[in-house]
Amino acid sequence: MSHRDPPGIVAPHIPADAYRRAAATGQPIVVVHHTTDPAGRPLRYYLLPLVVAGAAAMGCWGLVAALCALLDAAAHTATVIAQTAGPLGIGGITLKLARPKGK
C-alpha cells in the first residue's frame, strides 16, 4: 500500500541522502514550493453583482411595460364609454365627450 500524506503538507518528505548530508555537515536544506497565484479576482466575484443589476433592470422594464399596458387599457375604456354615452347633459349644460366620426 502506498503512503499518502494528508493534504496541505508543503513538502511531504526530504530525500534521505539530503537529510543525512545536512545533519552531518550542518548545511541548510532549502525546500522550494512553486504555486500559481491568480493575477486578479476570479470571475465569480464580478458575476453576482452583474446578475443582481440585470435582474433589477429587467424588473424595472417589466413594471414600465405593465404601467403602459394599464394606461392604454384605461384610455381605450374611457374612449368606448364616451362614444356610447353620447352627449351628457347636467342642469342645462351639455358636454360632448367624443367627436363624431363624420367630421
C-alpha positions, 0 to 999 in steps of 0.5 A: 500500500502506498503512503499518502500524506494528508493534504496541505503538507508543503513538502511531504518528505526530504530525500534521505541522502539530503537529510543525512548530508545536512545533519552531518555537515550542518548545511541548510536544506532549502525546500522550494514550493512553486504555486500559481497565484491568480493575477486578479479576482476570479470571475465569480466575484464580478458575476453576482453583482452583474446578475443582481443589476440585470435582474433589477433592470429587467424588473424595472422594464417589466413594471414600465411595460405593465404601467403602459399596458394599464394606461392604454387599457384605461384610455381605450375604456374611457374612449368606448364609454364616451362614444356610447354615452353620447352627449351628457347633459347636467342642469342645462349644460351639455358636454360632448365627450367624443367627436363624431366620426363624420367630421 
